[in-house]
Amino acid sequence: MKKVSFAHMGYSYLGFKQLVEDMGFEAIVPANPSPATLDLGVQYAPEFACIPFKTVLGTYLEVLNRGAEMIITSGGVGPCRAGLYGLLHEKILRNLGYNFELFIFDPPLTGLGPFFWKLRRVLKEARLSWLAFIDVVRRAWAKLKLLDELEQMATVTRPYEIKRGATTRAFNQCLEIIDRARSSKEIAAAREECRQLLQSVPRDEERRPLRIGIVGEIYVLLEPFMNLDIEKNLGEMGVITKRSIYLTNYTTTDVLAHGTEDIRQIAHPYLNQFVGGHGQSSVGETILYARNGFDGVIQLAPFTCIPEIVAKSILPRVSRDFNIPVLSLTIDEQTGRAGVETRLEAFVDLLRQRREQMEARSNAALLPGY
């Protein structure tokens, strides 16, 4: 049985694990990225490569050392450099003496022929029919959608929790339940059980959480190690967070389609062309958060990420025009957790003071003779 692995990106590993195993392979599930993973990637990566490149390279080294024989990964299209990362990863790993198969799947709309040619090769290795593969994908997709749903539910629950960490403990229980679910019926049952678990977290409904939108590069947004658990930390500070990207919605809007037209149109007055990655989306989503009454926005960007550098240069103007505070955080291997948490605490304090001042002015305006 061939040993197959993939990159670790948030909680999606549970869906990809099921996909690989149901295809008949042995899944070498990558461990949660750690400082050791990043150090390993930094050791062999080009100096000015971004932190996602280095972390994924470290992950590949770890799974290859555990016996992985095949790696399946995604590609991309320019001008973001991420479209070339798979090829560069392969070159570095082969120069280090590793012998393995690598399948890089670019978005289907960039070329259906190459996409299905690679998929046919994988299915031949798995000895799986197209009909059986569709059923396998359907179950894995259901699990990925459930993971995104519960992650969003946790971010809404956490600011209300009475006992710090209760939501995170319930969510971790959910990950174990979801991992055990295999059939469509079991995944549906896991959904109900996990929703009840999160709903049963004791809450203080009198609280008035802030709402912060989070925009930026996909890997830094989705992988808690990369963003230093920003959503968990903000939630425990009393903030509801909403990310601009979840894996399943990104797949349907950007991988299987040409992106969200609405977001491009919203961003157009400030950034009227595609600059690669999620740069245009970061601008458009920030405007959308402002229109929807969010208290603030945080941009997460890997150091040297050109699309997010472009977005970062535009966001101060968006912040002024739409009267919404924006905090940009640049992440690299030198970024410290304590420093980021201090900046988050200061930003949250600023937003609370701002809301109190706005409410005071609003209340004063209602007084007779104002």
N, C-alpha and C positions, 0 to 999 in steps of 0.2 A: 504494500500500500504506500503510495507516494506521499511524502510529507510536504504539506503546503502551508505557506504563511502569507502575511500581508502586513501593512503598516497599522499601527495603533492610532486611532483617532477618536477620542472620547469613549463613549460606551458602545459604539458601533461594532466593536470586536465581537460582541455576542451574536449579532446578526451574521457577520461574516464567518464566524466559527460554525454556525449552523449550516450556512451555504456550502462551505468547504466539506464538512462532514457528510451532509446529505448527498453531495456529489460522489461520495465514495473515497475521498482522500482522508488522510490523517492530518488534522489541523494542528499546526504548531502556533498556538495562540501567543502573540507577543505580550510580554509583561507590561504593566503600566510603565511608561517612561519615567526615568529617575535621573538624578544627577550623574549617576554612573553611565547611563545610556547616552546622555548628552556629552559627557567627557569622551566617550568612545567615538562619537561622531565628530567632535571637534578635532580629535587627533588626526583624522584622515580627510576631513573636508577642506575645501579651499577656504582661506581665511575670511573672505568677505561674503561667503554664502550665508543665507539667512538661517535663523535658528530652526525653522521647520526642516530644512534640508539636513542640518546636522543631527537633529533628533531622529529623523526617519533613517538616516544612514546608521546611526547607533543601534536603532531597533533591528535593522536588517542584519547587522553584525551579530547581535544577540541571538536572533532566531537561526541564523546559519550555523552558529556555534552549537545550537541545540539540535542540529540535524536537518533543518529545512532543505528540501531539494528543489522546490519551486516557490517563487514569490509572484503574487499577482498584485498589481498596483494600477493606479490611474495615471493618465497623462494630462495634457492640457494644451491650450493654444496661446500664442503670444498676444501681446508683447511681454506678458509676465514670464519670467525665467522658469517658472515651475513646470512648464511644458517640456523642458529638457532635463528635469531632475532625474527621471527614471533612467535615462541613458547615461547620465554622469554617475549616478549611483552604481549602475552595472559596471562601468569602466573601472571605477575605484575598487569595487569588490573583486573583480577578476584580476586586477593588478596585485591584489593581496593574496591571490591564489585560491579563491573560492570557486567551486564548480557547481553551478545551479542553473535552472531555467528561470527566465524572467519574462512575464507577460505584462506589457504596458498597454492598457486600454484607454485610448483617447476617446473623447466624446463622440458618440456614433455619428452625429451630424457633420463632423469634420471629414468623415469618410466611412460609409457603411461597409464597403468592401474589406478594407483592412480590419475593421472591428469584427466582422463576422468570420473572417479568416482565422484570426487569433482565437475567437471563441470556439470555432470548430476544432482547432487543435487541442484546446483544453478539454472539450467534451470527448474527444477521441482518447485522451489520456485517462479520462474518468470512465470511459465506456458507458456513456450516458446518452440516451436519445434526446432529441429536441423537446419532445412532449414531456418527458420526465424532468428535463431541465426547467421547463416553464413552471412545473409544480414546485420544484425546489426553490426557485426564485420567489414564487408567490409566498411561501412560508417565511423565507428569510426577510422579505420586504415587510410582511406583517409584523415581524419582530422588531425591525428597525423603526417602523412607524410607532410602535408601542413605546420603544425606548425614548423617542423624541417627545411623545405625548406626556410620559411620566416625568421626564426631565423638566418640561415646562410647568407641569403641575407642582413639582417640588419647589421651583423658584417662586411660585405664587404662595405656597404654604409657609415656607421658611420664615418670612418676616413676622408672621403671626404666632410662631411657636412659643409656648410658655417655657419649655425646658430647652435650653440651647443644645443643638445637635440632634434633637428628636427627629426632625425631618430627614436629615442625612442618614441616620440609622435606619429609618423606615425605607428610604430609597435604596440603601445598600441591600436590605432584605429583598426588595423588589428585583434587584439585579440577579440574586440567587434564584428567585422564583422563575424569572424569565429565562435564565440559562437552562433550567430543567425542562421548560416547555418545548415540545418538539412539533407536535401536530397542530393543525389550524385550530382544532377544538381546545387543545391545551393552552395555546397562546391566547385565545379568547378568554379562557378561564383565568389565566394569569393576569390579564388586563383588569378583570373585575376584582380579583384579590388584591392587586397592587393599588388600585384606586381606593379601595376601602382602607388599606393600610395608611395611605397618605391622608385620607380624609379623617382618620381616627387620631391623628396627631393633635394633642390638646392645643387650642388656639385662644388668643386674646383678641376678640373681634373689635375691641375698642381702639386698637392701634390704627394709625393712619400712615401706612408705609409710603415712602417716596417711590417714584417709578423712574428707572433709568434704562434707556435703550443702549445696547452694546453693538457696535459695528466694527468691521475690520476684516482682516485676512482669515480665511476659513479654518486653517489648521490651528492657529492661535485661539480662535473663538471656540472651537469644538473640543480641544484637548485641555483638560484641567491642569495638567502639569505645565503646559506652555503658558497659561494665563494665571498661574499661581492661585488656582481655585477662586477666581474673582467672583463668580456667581454665588458660591457658598459664603464667601466672606461678606459680600454686600448683603446677602439675605440675612445673615446674622447681625448685621448693622441696622436691619429694619428696612431693607430696600427690595422691592419687586423688580426683577430684571427681565428684559426681553431681548433676546439675541436677534440679529438680522438674518442669521443663517442657522438652520437645522439641516441635518444631512438629507432627510427625505424631501424636504421642500426644495433644497438646492438641486437635488437630482432631477426633480420634475421640471424646474424652471430654467436651470442653467446647463445641465448635462444632456437631458433629453429634449431640450428646447433652446432657444437663443436668448434666454434671460427674460426678466420681467419688464415688459414694455412700460408699465406704469412708473416703475422706479427710474428708468432711463429718462422718461419725459419729465419727471419731477426734478431730476438732477440737471436737466439740459441747460437752464439759464446759468448755471455755475460751472458745469463740466459737460460739454456737449459732444464728447466722443469717448469711445471705449479706450481705456488706458491700460487694460489688462487686469487680471486678478479681480478684486472687488472694489477698486478705487471709485468707480462711478456709483456703485451701489452704496458705498459708505456715505457719500454725499447725499444721495437721494433718500436713503433710510433715515438719516439725521433730520432732514426736512420733514419727513413723514412722522417721526417721533414728536417733533415740535408741534405739528398740526394736531396730533392726537393727545396733546396735553401732558406729555412726559416732563418730568422735572429737570432732566439732564441727559446727556449722552456721553458714553465713553468709547473712544476709538482704541482698538488694540492692533498694533502693527509690529511685525518683525523688523528689526534693524536691517536697513538696506533694501526693504521692500518698496520698489519704485511706485506701484499703483497706490499704496497707502501714503507714501511721501507726497504724491500729487494731491490726494484727498486731504491730507493734513494741512497743506498750504491753503486750501480753499475753505476748510471748516471754520476758521475764525470769522470769515465774512458771513457764512451761514448762521453762525452763532449770533452775530450782531443783528442780522436781518430778521431772524425768527425769535430773538430774545430767549435763547436756550443755551445754558452753559455746556461747554464741551471740554472734556479732559482727554488728551491724547497720551497714551502710554506706549512707549517703544520697548520691545522685549528683545533681549539677546542673552547670551550665556553669562553675562556679567550682572544681569538684573537680580536684585535681591528681594526676597519676600517681604522683609521688614520695611524696606523703602517703599514698595508698592502699597502695602497696607497703610502706611502713614499718609500717602497721597490720597488713597481712597477715603480714609477717615476725614481728611481735610475737605475733600470734595463733597462728601455727604453732609458735613457740618455746614458748608457754604449753602448747599441746596435747602437744608432745613431753615436756615436763617432767611434765605430768600423767600421761601414759601410763607414764613411768618410775617415778613414785611409786606408781601403782596396781600395777604389776608387782612392785615391791619389797615392797609390803605383802602381795601375794598369795604371793610366794615365802617371805616370813617366816612366813606362816601355815602353810606346809607343814613347817617345821622342828619336830623333836621337842621337846615340852615347851612349844610356843607357846601 
